[in-house]
Amino acid sequence: MTPSTRQSTRDRDRLPRYLAPVPRSIENLGLRLAWLVVAINLAGTAFGFWYYSGQFAGTPPALWPWVPDSPMATLLIALAIAAWKLGHELPWLTALAFFGNVILGLWTPYTLLAFADAYAPLDPLMYQFLFWSHLAMVVQAFVLHRITDFPVRAVAVALVWYASNLLVDYFVPVAGDLHHTIIPVARDTPMFLGADALGVVAGGEVTFTLLALFLALATRIKHCERELDRERATQAASETETEPAGGVESTTRP
């Protein structure tokens, strides 16, 4: 199926607002400017890898794949959109991009707000850039339903990868310690509702991972429901066409 065919299909299969909150005009604009979106995400990926360069230096190489969370998410969506534009949409790649951009796109602003006082020394322009650029990641994630149906196997791939990210970051000490993006306070700093700092960021990421899982599977279910409705409507129309007028079988008079 070509990109243009997939796009028109998604237009006909408009999802409920809670699954597709981005206005259709913005969705259409993003798809028309897909290569520009790819370029912007690649630029963000390059910036992100530079931003994490210090943490790379202090992290065992075996854990490097789990270091640049946000840059990996923008790289994934750049690759997913590029593959779609070239006529080879890869559902597992698109699902990974969706999960990454929802999870990291929400987690970073959440963390910036939760530790707002600790981030006070950060340059205000950098703070605003990090906050709004990550929210933009969520917006672009909500356009991906136009290029994929989120097959269950693809969602499973994304869930396995981001579940491993949760385990390495918060629950299973690999290479001697829990590994996570640096937060601006000590991990055991008391926060709110009895949680410490690590618990606050962990709770946020677990919540956003479950949200991404729900959204992807709900999107899949809605597409399946509408496909089933179309098949039923086609079958009903076919039966109506073959049924004789008045519902009584006609006979030939001698």
C-alpha positions in Angstrom: 0.0 0.0 0.0 1.4 3.4 -1.0 1.8 6.3 1.5 -1.0 8.2 -0.3 -3.4 5.2 -0.1 -2.6 4.8 3.6 -3.2 8.5 4.2 -6.6 8.5 2.5 -7.5 5.3 4.4 -6.7 7.0 7.7 -8.8 10.0 6.7 -11.8 7.7 6.3 -11.1 5.9 9.5 -11.0 9.0 11.8 -10.5 7.9 15.4 -12.2 9.1 18.5 -10.8 12.4 19.8 -9.0 10.7 22.8 -7.0 8.6 20.3 -6.5 11.4 17.7 -6.4 14.7 19.5 -4.4 16.5 16.9 -6.6 18.5 14.4 -6.9 16.8 11.0 -5.4 19.9 9.3 -2.3 19.6 11.5 -2.1 15.9 10.7 -2.4 16.6 7.0 0.3 19.3 7.2 2.7 17.0 9.0 2.2 14.3 6.4 2.7 16.6 3.5 5.9 18.0 5.1 7.1 14.5 6.1 10.6 15.0 5.0 10.9 18.3 6.9 9.6 16.5 10.0 12.3 13.8 9.4 15.0 16.4 9.1 13.9 18.2 12.3 13.9 15.0 14.3 17.3 14.1 13.0 18.6 17.5 14.1 17.0 16.9 17.5 18.7 13.5 17.6 22.1 15.0 17.0 21.5 17.6 19.7 20.4 14.9 22.1 23.4 12.7 21.6 25.6 15.8 22.2 23.5 16.6 25.4 24.1 13.1 26.7 27.8 13.0 25.8 28.9 13.4 29.4 26.7 10.5 30.6 28.1 8.3 27.8 31.5 8.9 29.2 30.5 7.7 32.7 28.4 4.7 31.6 29.6 1.2 30.8 29.3 0.6 27.0 26.9 -2.3 27.6 24.3 0.2 28.8 24.8 2.8 26.1 21.6 1.8 24.3 19.6 2.9 27.3 21.3 6.3 27.8 19.9 8.6 25.1 16.2 8.1 25.7 14.8 11.2 24.0 17.3 11.2 21.1 16.5 7.5 20.4 12.8 8.4 20.3 13.3 11.2 17.8 15.6 8.9 15.7 12.9 6.2 15.7 10.2 8.5 14.5 12.5 10.0 11.8 13.2 6.4 10.5 9.5 5.4 10.8 8.3 8.3 8.8 11.1 8.0 6.2 10.3 4.3 5.7 6.6 5.1 5.2 7.4 7.9 2.7 9.5 5.4 0.8 6.6 3.0 0.6 7.9 0.5 3.2 6.1 1.2 6.4 7.5 -1.0 9.2 4.9 -1.5 11.9 7.3 -2.5 14.6 9.4 0.6 13.9 6.4 2.9 14.0 5.2 1.3 17.2 8.6 1.9 18.8 8.5 5.5 17.6 5.0 6.0 19.1 5.9 4.6 22.5 9.2 6.5 22.6 7.6 9.9 21.7 4.7 9.5 24.1 6.7 8.3 27.0 9.7 10.6 26.7 7.6 13.5 25.3 5.6 13.5 28.6 8.3 12.3 31.0 10.7 15.2 30.4 8.2 18.1 31.0 6.9 16.1 34.0 10.4 15.9 35.4 11.1 19.5 34.7 8.0 20.5 36.6 8.5 18.0 39.5 12.1 19.4 40.1 11.4 23.0 39.0 13.3 24.4 42.0 16.4 22.2 41.4 16.4 23.2 37.7 16.3 26.9 38.5 20.0 27.3 37.6 19.4 26.0 34.1 19.3 28.6 31.5 15.7 29.7 31.0 15.9 29.4 27.2 17.2 25.8 27.6 14.5 25.0 30.1 11.8 26.3 27.7 13.3 24.5 24.8 13.5 21.2 26.6 9.9 21.6 27.9 8.2 22.5 24.6 10.3 20.4 22.2 9.4 17.3 24.2 5.7 18.1 24.2 6.0 18.5 20.4 7.2 14.8 20.4 3.8 13.8 21.8 2.0 15.8 19.1 3.9 14.0 16.3 3.3 10.7 18.0 -0.4 11.2 17.7 -0.1 11.5 13.9 1.4 8.0 13.5 -2.1 6.3 13.5 -2.3 7.7 9.9 0.5 5.4 8.7 0.0 2.3 10.8 -2.7 0.0 12.3 -0.5 -0.9 15.3 -0.5 -4.7 14.8 -0.3 -6.6 18.1 3.2 -8.0 17.3 4.5 -4.5 16.6 3.1 -3.2 19.9 4.7 -6.2 21.7 8.1 -5.3 20.3 7.7 -1.7 21.6 6.5 -2.8 25.0 9.4 -5.2 25.4 12.0 -2.5 24.6 10.5 0.1 26.8 9.8 -2.3 29.6 13.5 -3.2 29.5 14.2 0.5 29.8 12.1 0.7 32.9 13.8 -2.3 34.4 17.3 -1.0 33.8 16.5 2.5 34.9 14.6 1.8 38.1 14.4 -1.8 39.2 17.3 -4.0 38.1 20.8 -2.8 38.9 22.8 -3.7 35.8 26.6 -3.2 35.9 26.5 -2.5 39.6 23.9 0.2 39.9 20.5 1.4 38.7 21.1 3.4 35.5 19.1 6.4 34.7 19.2 9.9 33.2 20.7 12.2 35.8 18.2 14.0 37.9 19.1 17.2 39.7 18.7 15.9 43.3 19.8 12.9 45.2 17.7 9.8 44.4 16.5 9.4 48.1 15.4 13.1 48.4 11.9 13.1 50.0 9.4 14.5 47.5 5.6 14.2 47.8 3.1 11.5 48.8 5.9 9.7 50.7 7.9 9.1 47.5 11.6 9.9 47.1 13.0 11.5 44.0 13.7 8.2 42.1 10.2 7.0 43.0 8.7 10.2 41.5 10.4 9.9 38.1 9.9 6.1 38.1 6.2 6.5 38.8 5.9 9.0 35.9 7.7 6.7 33.4 5.7 3.7 34.4 2.4 5.7 34.0 3.4 7.0 30.6 4.5 3.5 29.4 1.1 2.2 30.4 -0.6 5.1 28.6 1.3 4.4 25.4 0.3 0.8 25.6 -3.3 1.7 26.1 -3.4 4.2 23.2 -1.7 1.8 20.8 -4.0 -1.1 21.6 -7.1 1.1 21.6 -6.1 2.4 18.2 -5.7 -1.2 17.0 -9.1 -2.2 18.4 -10.9 0.8 16.8 -9.4 0.0 13.3 -10.4 -3.7 13.7 -13.9 -2.7 14.8 -14.3 -0.4 11.7 -13.0 -3.0 9.4 -15.5 -5.5 10.8 -18.3 -3.0 10.4 -17.3 -2.5 6.7 -17.3 -6.2 6.1 -20.7 -6.6 7.7 -22.1 -3.7 5.7 -20.7 -5.1 2.5 -22.2 -8.5 3.3 -25.6 -7.0 4.1 -25.5 -5.0 0.9 -24.6 -8.1 -1.1 -27.5 -10.1 0.5 -29.9 -7.3 -0.3 -28.9 -7.2 -3.9 -29.5 -10.9 -4.4 -32.8 -11.1 -2.5 -35.9 -11.0 -4.9 -38.2 -8.0 -4.7 -40.8 -8.4 -2.0 -38.7 -11.2 -0.4 -40.6 -13.9 -2.3 -38.9 -16.2 -4.8 -40.1 -15.5 -8.3 -41.4 -18.3 -10.6 -41.8 -18.5 -14.3 -45.4 -18.9 -15.5 -46.0 -21.5 -18.2 
